[in-house]
Amino acid sequence: MTTLEKSNRTLILASASPRRRELLEALGLKFEIDPSRMPEPELRPGERPSPYAVRVARAKARDVARRHADGLIVGADTIVVAGRAILGKPSCREEARSMLARLSGRWHEVFTGLCLIDVSRARSVSACSRSRVHMRRLLRSEIDWYLATGEYHDKAGAYAIQGFASIFIDRIEGCYFNIVGFPIFTFATLARRLGIPFFPHAKRLLQS
């Protein structure tokens, strides 16, 4: 049992992302999934990537918190930034091709905003994690191959570092899990700020 479970708060992930679900499961945490149904807020004029990612994560967490009388809500939002352009999830194959061509042979940044809301105590904390990623120069045939895998669907920046696109990434700076879409260190830090430190079950640690 984790200290989070001892707190009698149900952990609720306000996201349908399988990557985030898998990372929480890897931590040995029990949780429920209740995705936010709100449309994603648009970028405001002059808004920087980090505040935007936090604002969206906070909006998602608040949307789900309204449906619960108790629990610890976790909202998250990940964006990819190339130069001054924010690359969201591609709407079609050609948009995904354009994104990959833009990322090819250069550094880009990945921001994940996190928001935790302790519903019963009406307390919330939020933060943003930033990582830098370098994608080697891609041949057109490699982009065609990657698009054929279909992995780009529902992925910010049109790629998944933990999947087939891992063969394209030659350098990263910062948190790897942030690039996947859920910065674990930032999550643990925010939980501690709410007075809910957690750690995996001791038995799991002994078996590792």
Secondary structure, 3 states (H helix, E strand, C coil): CCHHHHCCCCEEECCCCHHHHHHHHHCCCCEEECCCCCCCCCCCCCCCHHHHHHHHHHHHHHHHHCCCCCCEEEEEEEEEEECCEEECCCCCHHHHHHHHHHHCCEEEEEEEEEEEEECCCCEEEEEEEEEEEEECCCCHHHHHHHHHHCCCCCCHHHCCCCCHHHHHEEEEECCHHHHHCCCHHHHHHHHHHCCCCCCCCHHHHHHC
